[in-house]
Every structure is written in structure tokens, then in C-alpha cells.
Amino acid sequence: MREYKILSGIFKLNNMKKIFAFSLIELMVSLVTISFVTASFTPVITKKIKSNNTVVSSSMVKPDCKKFSDDCSLCYINKCLICAKECQEGEYKNIEACLCETCGSKFEKCLICSAKNCTRCEAGYGLTSNGKCELCQKGYYSDGTTECKACPTGQYQNETGKTSCKNCPTGTYQNQTGKDSCINCPTGQYQNETGKTSCKNCSKGEYQNQTGKTSCKDCSAGQYQNETGKSSCKYCAGGKWSDSGALSCYSCPSGYKCNGAGTKTQCSSGYYAPSGSSTCYSCSSGEYSYSGSSSCSSCSSRWSHCKSCTSSSCTSCSSGYTLSGGSCRVPCSSSQYYSGGSCKSCSSSFGSSCSSCTSSGCYSCNSGYYLSGRSCKSCPSGCSSCSSSSNCYSCYSGYYLSGGKCYSCGSACNSCSSSGCSSCKSGYFAYNGSCYKNCEKTYEKSSCTKGCTLASVGYRDDWYYNEWKRSTRVFNYSTLQCEVIDVHYGGWCCTTCSCSHPDF
């Protein structure tokens, strides 16, 4: 067998095309195999080969590479030089061992790699310049294919190891990259959208006095704001007003007052205000006004002879006139009432017994009558005043009151009580509550008993005359005393105060 001697030389495989390197190696392997088969001795290879970054001499290459793997086609000592094994995604080829190993076993948090470096990291990890994976910090993110990137403006990330950033919520903004939080909108501004790099100014007529808000507030009534982006509103001056959300204030309308608070308030009746007023003014005496008036009017221009009034009626009249139903008229007497522009008699309209009245009926009655509804009715006989037909208050002369009724004293009696007559008419004499024409039962007479308040009649036994005699007390004008005189039974009566008697 012809022996082939391979000339020594150094081939740098990394600088040659793979197809040439692989063809050369296959040629060498074929020559070595032929030498073993034909000559049955170990060839001496002097040519150096560089494989897998390892330079070896051809005399060191062993043809038995199956101990590594069926995919190892060239090896030396304990290293595979050429490995044809195909690895899956997430694995890399260990040529020396001719094995596929996971990327994570060589590069921490690596998903896809080569034997030299990682090409894709787990989510939330970024690739470094030296082919390793690093955890993305707050404010950064990565999907694993690139380095960790800063969150863009309008976004933030407050956690580590994230694949994306979060939009700034409403009421906040972020105008810088790589931030782990957002900034609250300042006073005078708001933000009603997410993921924004700035806030919006409050419009005219609005304000915002708090931070981090999604909207602005309208200025209250009596305030205004003519600028944007403000944290407060301005107050209207006196005599001016505004509605809520106003850009400016307006002059107060007539009939209203606009005070320092800037709100408008309608003037009440009896008050007035010209336009631009900060207060309502009271109408003068003898004037009136309606609610919301700009001026006052004279009472007499509406009600004749009216001295003072309200917006609805006269309250007092000029001298010589009386107030009636909210207007002034000539006064009527107590026994008259006003109707149809003139005074009318109560007695002619409601009966002679009516003493006072109005157009609707009688309100008081003459003596001896009582009021029933709006008409007068007679009291019972002898009753001078009463409340009804069965209840008297007082009686006429010649009657006395007992149990709400009047009883007659009698034809000869002037005055009496329930116990009897207390005084008799002329020509009659009182005795035991009754009046008598003759002296048969008494010897006293009103004129004779003057000064004798306890005049009495009695009997006594006179042994001198051996008969019964009557005695009575009379007034003695000589002694100015009340004395007892004896009168013979069947005698005569005293007729004057200077009484005479046979026994005197």
C-alpha cells in the first residue's frame, strides 16, 4: 500500500471558509483510515490543525471519536473537535463534549444563547454588552431581546424586572424618562387622561386649589376668574355680582343689592335700589314699594287720604278719616256702619234693638236684648241684660235677680231682693218685706224712722193701763235719739217726724 505522507503545515480554520476546512479534514481522515487498513500501523501526522479554537498536531488526532457522540467527527485525546449535533432553541452546543446544554446552565436568566454569549434573556432582564443578563431596575423595562430600556415620558415603573411600563394615572404626569413614579398635577391644573407628559391649565371661570386632580372647579356665585391656570377665584366688588363659573362681574340690576360677597339679593317690599347698589334703601314715611322695586311711590297716589301704607293696603289715614278694609273713609258713629260709600244706621238695617254693627250684621244690642248670631233678641220679662232667653245678668227696678231669672217685687214695691221688699212706693208702708196701705200692721214710716236704722214693732204688757200696748222706735228730733214710744192698741199712726202722742 502506498503510504501517503501529509506535509506539515499550520491551517487556521477560522480564517478559511468552512466548506474548504471540512473538505480538508475529511480528506485527512480518509488518508489516515487508508493507512490503518492497508499498512496496519499508526501514521505519523505532522500537520497541525486548529479546531474549536484549539491548535493540535495531526499526529494527535484519533479516529475513534464515537466515545463522545455519534455526532463527533473529529477529536483528539479527550476533546471533540468537530461536532455535527443539532441543538434546540434554549440550548447551546458544547463542541468539546459534543453535547447540547441549556443556556441557563451557562448564562443566568438566559433563554437563547451561543457557546460564547447570551442572545436573549428572560422577560424583565436585559442583555449587557458582554452578553450576560441583568435585572431591569425600577424605571426600566425589557422584553429580553435588548438591554433594559428607560420608561418613556408619560410612563413609570415602580417594580423591578418588568417587561413594560405603566401609564401615569389621571391627575398626574411625567416629563422625564426612566422614572419609578409620576408627579401630581399642581394647583391651577388638572389631567383627565392617562400617560401624559404634562397637565392642563384650568380654564377661565375655573380654579383648582388642590394637587393631583382630574378636573377644575367653577368659581362660586359672587366670584370670577379672567385668567387660566389659577388656584383661586377673585371676589366681585360691592355693587356687582356674578353667577357661578363667571369670567367677570356685572353691575347689580335695579331692585337688587349686591354686597361684598358679590351675590344679588332682591329688595323686599318697602325697600328699593337703583342699579349698581350694594344695599336696599327703605321707603320714606307715606311711601310704599313692591319687591324688587327701583323706587318708591306715594301712598296717597293709590289710596285717597292715606297717610302710611304697605304695598297691599293703607295702614293709617289722614285726620278726619277712618281706616276701613285697607282704605280711608269718613268715620261713621258707633250706631252706624259703612257701606256703599256712606254710613248707614244699624237700627234701620238690623232692628231698633241693635246698638252697633258692621255691614255683615249686629255686634251689640240695647238694654233688654241679647245677641244671637248677628241679630238681637228680647231678654225675658224684667231682665235688663242677659246672655240668652234663660240667663239674666241684671233686672229692671221693681224686679230682683235669683238663679239667673228676674222676679217682680210687687206693684207697691220700689226695690226688693229675694228676701222681700226693701222700699215701698209713696203711700205704702214696709213691714216684714212687704208693703201695706194702712197702719194696721205697723206704726213706722220711712220719714219717721230717719236715723233709726233698726226700727222695730213689738208688744208689751202695761199693767198701768191694764191692757196690751204696741210700741215702736221713732226718731226724736228734740233729743236727736231713737226712742221707744207706746201707742194704744187701735191708736193712730205717726205721719210726721215730730210725732205727738197723748202720753208725751
C-alpha positions in Angstrom: 0.0 0.0 0.0 1.2 3.4 -1.0 2.0 5.5 2.1 0.8 9.0 2.0 2.8 11.5 3.9 1.0 14.6 4.8 3.2 17.6 4.6 3.5 19.6 7.8 1.7 22.9 7.9 -0.5 25.0 10.0 -4.0 25.7 8.8 -6.0 28.3 10.6 -9.6 27.1 10.2 -11.2 30.3 11.5 -9.7 32.2 8.5 -10.9 29.7 5.9 -14.2 29.0 4.5 -16.0 26.2 6.3 -16.6 24.2 3.2 -12.8 24.2 2.5 -11.9 23.3 6.1 -14.5 20.5 6.2 -13.3 19.0 2.9 -9.7 19.1 4.0 -10.4 17.4 7.3 -12.5 14.7 5.6 -9.5 14.1 3.2 -7.1 13.8 6.1 -9.4 11.4 7.9 -9.7 9.3 4.7 -5.9 9.1 4.3 -5.5 8.1 7.9 -8.1 5.4 7.6 -6.5 4.0 4.4 -3.1 3.9 6.2 -4.6 1.8 9.1 -6.3 -0.6 6.7 -3.5 -1.1 4.2 -0.5 -0.8 6.3 -1.8 -1.6 9.8 0.3 0.9 11.6 -0.3 4.3 13.3 0.5 7.1 11.0 2.7 9.9 11.9 0.9 13.1 11.2 3.0 16.2 11.3 0.5 18.7 10.1 -1.1 21.0 12.8 -4.9 21.6 12.8 -6.8 24.3 14.6 -10.3 23.2 15.6 -12.7 24.8 18.1 -10.0 27.4 18.9 -7.6 24.6 19.8 -4.5 24.0 17.7 -3.5 20.3 17.6 -1.0 18.3 15.7 -2.3 15.9 13.2 -0.3 13.2 15.0 -2.6 13.7 18.0 -5.9 13.1 16.1 -7.5 9.8 16.9 -10.0 8.3 14.5 -12.1 6.8 17.4 -14.4 9.9 18.3 -17.5 7.9 18.9 -16.8 7.8 22.6 -18.0 11.5 22.7 -21.0 11.2 20.4 -22.0 9.8 17.1 -22.1 13.4 16.0 -18.4 14.0 16.7 -16.5 13.5 13.5 -13.0 14.7 14.7 -11.4 14.7 18.0 -8.2 14.4 19.9 -7.3 13.0 23.3 -10.5 13.9 25.4 -12.0 16.7 23.3 -14.2 16.6 20.3 -13.1 18.9 17.6 -15.9 18.7 15.1 -19.5 18.1 16.4 -22.4 17.9 14.0 -25.1 17.7 16.7 -28.1 20.0 16.2 -29.3 21.8 19.4 -32.8 23.2 20.1 -33.7 26.7 21.0 -32.7 27.5 24.5 -29.6 25.2 24.2 -26.1 25.7 23.0 -23.6 23.2 21.5 -20.7 22.1 23.8 -18.4 21.0 21.0 -15.7 19.5 23.2 -18.2 17.2 24.7 -20.4 17.2 21.6 -23.4 17.8 23.8 -26.4 20.2 23.9 -26.7 22.1 27.2 -29.3 24.6 28.4 -28.4 28.3 28.1 -29.4 28.9 31.7 -26.8 26.5 32.9 -24.1 28.7 31.4 -25.7 32.2 31.5 -28.1 33.1 34.3 -31.6 34.1 33.2 -30.7 33.4 29.6 -33.2 31.9 27.2 -31.3 31.7 23.9 -27.5 31.7 23.5 -24.4 30.6 21.7 -21.4 28.9 23.3 -19.9 32.4 23.8 -22.7 34.6 25.0 -26.4 35.0 25.6 -28.6 36.4 22.8 -31.9 36.6 24.6 -32.8 36.9 28.3 -35.8 36.1 30.4 -38.5 38.8 30.4 -37.6 41.6 32.7 -33.9 41.1 32.2 -31.8 43.0 29.7 -28.7 42.0 27.7 -25.4 43.6 28.7 -22.6 44.5 26.4 -20.7 41.3 27.5 -23.6 39.0 26.6 -25.0 38.5 30.1 -28.5 39.1 31.6 -29.1 41.7 34.2 -32.4 42.5 36.2 -34.1 45.7 35.0 -34.4 48.2 37.8 -37.3 50.5 38.7 -38.0 53.0 35.9 -36.7 50.5 33.3 -38.1 47.5 31.3 -37.1 44.8 28.8 -38.7 42.0 26.8 -35.4 40.1 27.0 -34.1 40.8 23.5 -32.5 44.0 24.3 -30.8 45.8 27.1 -33.0 47.4 29.9 -34.7 50.5 28.5 -35.8 53.6 30.4 -39.6 54.1 30.7 -40.6 56.9 28.3 -42.2 60.2 29.4 -45.8 59.8 30.5 -45.0 56.4 31.9 -43.3 54.9 35.0 -42.4 51.6 36.6 -42.2 51.1 40.3 -41.2 47.5 40.3 -38.1 45.6 39.1 -37.8 43.0 36.4 -40.7 44.2 34.3 -41.3 43.9 30.6 -43.2 47.2 30.1 -44.0 50.4 31.9 -47.3 51.8 33.3 -49.1 54.9 32.1 -49.2 57.7 34.5 -52.8 57.8 36.0 -55.2 60.7 35.7 -54.3 63.7 37.9 -50.6 63.0 37.3 -47.9 63.4 34.6 -44.2 62.5 34.0 -42.0 64.6 31.7 -38.8 62.6 32.2 -37.7 59.1 31.2 -36.6 56.2 33.5 -38.9 57.2 36.4 -40.4 55.0 39.0 -43.3 57.3 39.8 -45.5 60.1 38.4 -45.9 63.7 39.5 -49.2 65.1 40.8 -50.6 68.0 38.8 -50.0 71.3 40.6 -52.7 73.6 41.8 -54.4 75.5 39.0 -54.0 72.5 36.7 -55.6 69.1 36.1 -55.2 66.0 33.9 -58.2 63.8 32.9 -56.2 61.4 30.7 -53.5 58.7 31.4 -50.0 58.5 30.2 -49.4 62.3 29.9 -46.2 64.3 30.0 -47.9 67.5 31.3 -51.1 68.8 32.9 -53.7 71.1 31.6 -54.5 74.6 32.8 -57.9 75.4 34.4 -60.0 77.5 32.1 -61.2 81.0 32.8 -64.0 81.0 35.3 -62.5 77.9 37.0 -59.9 77.2 39.6 -58.2 74.2 41.4 -56.8 74.6 44.9 -55.6 71.0 45.3 -52.9 68.9 43.6 -53.4 65.7 41.6 -56.9 66.5 40.4 -58.7 65.3 37.3 -60.8 68.4 36.8 -61.2 72.0 37.9 -64.0 73.7 39.9 -66.3 76.5 38.8 -65.9 79.8 40.6 -68.8 80.3 43.1 -71.5 82.9 42.6 -70.1 86.3 43.5 -66.6 85.4 42.3 -64.9 85.3 38.9 -61.6 84.4 37.2 -60.4 86.0 34.0 -57.1 84.0 33.8 -56.3 80.4 33.1 -54.4 78.0 35.4 -55.4 79.6 38.7 -55.7 78.1 42.2 -58.4 80.6 43.4 -61.1 83.0 42.2 -61.5 86.7 42.6 -64.4 88.4 44.5 -66.8 90.8 42.9 -66.6 94.4 44.2 -69.6 96.0 46.0 -72.5 96.8 43.7 -71.5 94.0 41.3 -72.5 90.3 41.1 -71.8 87.1 39.1 -73.2 83.6 38.6 -71.0 80.5 39.2 -68.2 80.0 36.6 -68.1 83.6 35.7 -65.2 85.2 33.8 -66.2 88.7 35.1 -68.7 90.5 37.3 -71.7 92.5 36.3 -73.3 95.7 37.6 -76.1 95.0 40.1 -79.6 95.4 38.5 -82.2 97.8 39.8 -84.3 96.4 42.6 -81.4 94.3 43.9 -78.5 94.7 46.2 -75.0 93.3 45.6 -72.9 93.2 48.7 -69.3 92.4 49.2 -70.0 88.7 48.6 -70.9 89.6 45.1 -74.3 87.8 45.1 -77.5 89.7 44.2 -80.5 89.8 46.6 -83.9 91.2 45.6 -85.1 94.1 47.8 -88.2 93.3 49.9 -91.4 95.3 49.7 -91.0 98.7 51.4 -87.4 98.9 50.1 -85.9 100.0 46.8 -82.5 100.1 45.0 -81.2 101.7 41.8 -78.8 99.8 39.6 -75.3 99.2 40.9 -76.4 99.3 44.5 -74.8 97.4 47.3 -77.7 97.9 49.7 -81.5 98.3 49.7 -83.0 101.6 50.9 -86.1 102.0 53.0 -89.1 103.9 51.5 -89.9 107.2 53.3 -93.0 107.6 55.5 -96.1 107.8 53.3 -94.5 105.8 50.6 -94.6 102.1 49.5 -92.8 99.8 47.0 -93.2 96.2 45.7 -90.4 93.6 45.9 -87.6 94.3 43.5 -88.5 98.0 43.0 -86.1 100.6 41.8 -88.1 103.4 43.5 -91.0 104.1 45.9 -94.5 105.5 45.3 -96.7 107.8 47.4 -99.4 106.1 49.5 -102.0 108.8 48.7 -101.5 108.3 45.0 -103.0 104.9 45.4 -105.4 105.3 48.4 -107.1 108.7 48.9 -106.3 110.4 52.3 -103.9 107.6 53.2 -101.0 108.6 55.5 -99.0 105.4 55.6 -99.2 102.0 53.8 -97.7 98.8 52.7 -97.7 97.5 49.1 -101.0 95.8 49.7 -103.1 98.2 51.8 -103.3 101.5 53.7 -102.3 101.3 57.3 -103.3 104.8 58.6 -105.4 107.7 57.4 -105.2 111.5 57.4 -107.1 113.4 60.2 -110.9 113.2 59.9 -110.8 109.8 58.1 -111.0 106.3 59.4 -109.3 103.2 58.1 -111.7 100.5 56.8 -110.7 97.5 54.8 -107.3 98.9 53.9 -108.6 102.2 52.7 -109.6 105.6 54.2 -113.2 107.0 54.5 -115.3 109.4 56.5 -115.9 107.8 60.0 -119.4 106.6 61.0 -120.9 106.8 64.5 -121.0 103.8 66.8 -124.6 103.1 65.8 -123.7 103.2 62.1 -121.8 101.1 59.6 -120.0 101.9 56.3 -121.4 100.5 53.1 -121.5 101.7 49.5 -119.5 104.8 50.2 -121.8 106.1 53.1 -122.7 105.5 56.7 -126.0 103.6 57.4 -128.0 103.2 60.6 -127.7 99.9 62.5 -131.2 100.1 63.8 -132.7 100.7 60.3 -130.8 97.8 58.8 -130.8 95.3 61.7 -133.7 96.4 64.0 -134.2 99.1 66.7 -132.6 96.8 69.3 -129.2 96.8 67.5 -126.8 99.4 69.1 -123.6 98.7 66.9 -122.9 96.8 63.8 -121.0 96.3 60.6 -122.2 95.5 57.1 -122.4 91.8 58.0 -124.8 92.3 61.0 -125.3 93.4 64.5 -122.4 93.2 67.1 -124.1 94.6 70.2 -127.7 95.1 71.4 -129.6 97.7 73.5 -130.6 97.0 77.1 -133.1 94.2 77.4 -131.8 92.4 74.4 -129.1 89.8 73.8 -127.1 89.0 70.7 -127.9 85.7 68.9 -125.7 85.3 65.8 -125.8 88.7 64.2 -129.3 89.8 65.4 -130.8 91.0 68.7 -133.5 89.1 70.6 -135.5 90.2 73.7 -134.5 89.2 77.2 -137.1 87.6 79.5 -139.6 89.9 81.3 -138.0 92.2 83.9 -134.5 91.4 82.7 -132.3 94.4 81.7 -129.3 92.4 80.5 -129.0 88.7 79.6 -126.9 86.2 77.5 -129.9 84.1 76.4 -133.5 83.7 76.9 -132.9 81.7 80.1 -130.0 83.5 81.8 -130.3 87.1 83.1 -127.4 89.2 84.4 -129.4 92.1 85.9 -133.0 93.2 86.4 -135.1 96.4 86.0 -136.3 98.3 89.0 -139.2 96.5 90.6 -137.6 93.1 90.0 -135.0 91.1 91.7 -132.5 88.5 90.4 -132.5 84.9 91.6 -131.0 81.9 89.8 -130.5 83.8 86.5 -134.1 84.9 86.4 -135.9 88.2 87.3 -138.9 88.1 89.7 -141.4 91.0 90.3 -141.2 92.9 93.6 -144.9 93.7 93.6 -146.9 96.8 92.5 -146.4 98.7 95.7 -142.6 97.9 96.0 -139.8 100.1 94.6 -136.9 97.8 95.2 -136.5 94.4 96.7 -134.4 91.3 96.9 -135.0 87.6 97.3 -135.8 88.2 101.0 -138.5 90.8 100.2 -139.2 94.4 99.5 -136.7 96.9 100.8 -138.6 100.1 99.9 -142.2 100.9 99.1 -143.8 103.3 96.8 -145.3 106.5 98.2 -148.4 105.9 100.4 -147.3 102.4 101.4 -145.5 101.3 104.5 -142.9 98.5 104.7 -143.4 95.6 107.2 -141.5 92.3 107.1 -140.5 92.7 103.4 -144.0 93.7 102.3 -145.7 97.0 101.5 -149.0 98.0 103.2 -151.5 100.8 102.5 -152.8 101.1 106.1 -151.3 101.3 109.6 -153.0 98.2 110.8 -149.8 96.2 110.9 -147.2 98.9 111.5 -146.6 102.3 113.1 -143.5 103.2 111.3 -143.0 105.3 108.2 -139.8 106.0 106.3 -139.8 109.6 107.1 -140.4 108.9 110.8 -137.6 106.4 111.2 -134.9 108.6 109.8 -131.8 107.8 111.8 -133.3 104.7 113.4 -131.8 102.0 111.2 -133.2 99.1 113.3 -136.8 100.2 113.6 -139.0 97.5 115.1 -142.5 96.9 116.2 -143.3 95.0 119.3 -145.9 94.4 122.1 -145.6 94.8 125.9 -147.9 94.3 128.9 -148.7 97.6 130.6 -150.2 96.9 134.0 -150.8 100.5 134.5 -153.4 100.6 131.8 -154.2 97.0 132.3 -154.1 96.4 128.5 -151.8 95.4 125.8 -150.0 98.2 124.1 -147.8 98.5 121.0 -144.5 100.1 121.0 -142.2 101.3 118.2 -138.9 103.1 117.8 -139.1 106.6 116.3 -136.7 109.5 115.9 -137.0 112.2 118.5 -135.7 115.4 116.8 -135.6 117.2 120.2 -133.2 114.7 121.7 -131.7 113.5 118.4 -132.2 110.0 119.6 -134.2 107.0 118.6 -136.8 106.3 121.3 -139.5 103.8 122.0 -143.0 105.2 122.2 -146.2 103.4 123.3 -149.3 103.6 121.2 -152.6 102.4 122.4 -153.8 99.5 120.5 -156.1 100.7 117.8 -154.5 104.2 118.0 -153.2 106.2 115.2 -150.1 106.3 113.1 -147.3 108.8 113.0 -147.5 111.0 110.0 -144.6 113.3 110.6 -141.1 113.2 112.1 -142.3 115.4 115.0 -144.5 112.7 116.3 -147.1 113.6 119.0 -148.8 111.4 121.5 -151.3 111.9 124.3 -148.9 110.3 126.7 -146.0 112.8 125.9 
